[in-house]
Amino acid sequence: MVKAVVLVVEDEQPMRELISSFLRDDGYQVLEAGDGAAALQVLAQHSPDLIIADIMMPFMDGFELIKEVRKSSELPFIFLSARGEEWDKVKGLRLGADDYIAKPFHSGELIARVETVLRRAGKQLKLNILKAGKIELDPEYREIMNNGVPVTLTKKEFDLLSLLMQEKGRTVLRERIMFAVWGPDYPGSDRTVDTHVKTLRMKLGSQGELIKTVRGTGYRLEDSQ
């Protein structure tokens, strides 16, 4: 089940894809646009729950975009920019933005800001309990139940299991796990993933066998042993 629909407006494709991957990994549906003008075309056909937009873009920048959006809508709006000047932040907020995130940022900060803005706007996030075998994972309260018994996991272990459960039945590459859980700048190796999977299996007991190793590729979570 999709939490909410987010329109990401960013002219740099690698950054746009990075933001979109963070959101999709956390259960959001993502629409994309490369500039403000393209974003207005998307808005004419779709009804997202939130806009995340860069400020500096060709054709129509983020400031002009929010001016157009605010003519007819109070749609939640987050500015994202590498420009750290205080005036940019003040101008964005005065134009009606709900929040401002400066680059660089971590996925956790982005997701937390998105959830806060959506809740402030009264949006009921469509959070759902993820299930596999006897494991139940609550993404909102970050709780794990194994056959009705709470399981204590570290943040990385939780994020790893959450990713595998979201992709249940599909192989998740080690590279994607590293990127989603530890971030693009983490200096560790694939062995970090293997070590965390080993510990996660131990903590899950017999249900840990649901996590299958795909030799030379990554891991896959099955629904039953």
Buried (B, 14 or more C-beta within 10 A) or exposed (E): EBBBBBBBBBBEEEBBBBBBBBBBBBBBBBBBBBBBBBBBEBBEEEEBBBBBBBBEBEEBBBBBBBEBBBEEEEBBBBBBBEEEEEEBBEBBEEBBBBBBBBEEBEBEEBBEBBBBBBEEBEBEBEBBEBEBBBBBBBBEEEBBBBEEEEBEBEEBBBBBBBBBBBBBEEBBBBEBBBBBBBBEEEEEEEEBBBEBBEBBBEBBEEBBEBBBEEEEEBBBBBEEE
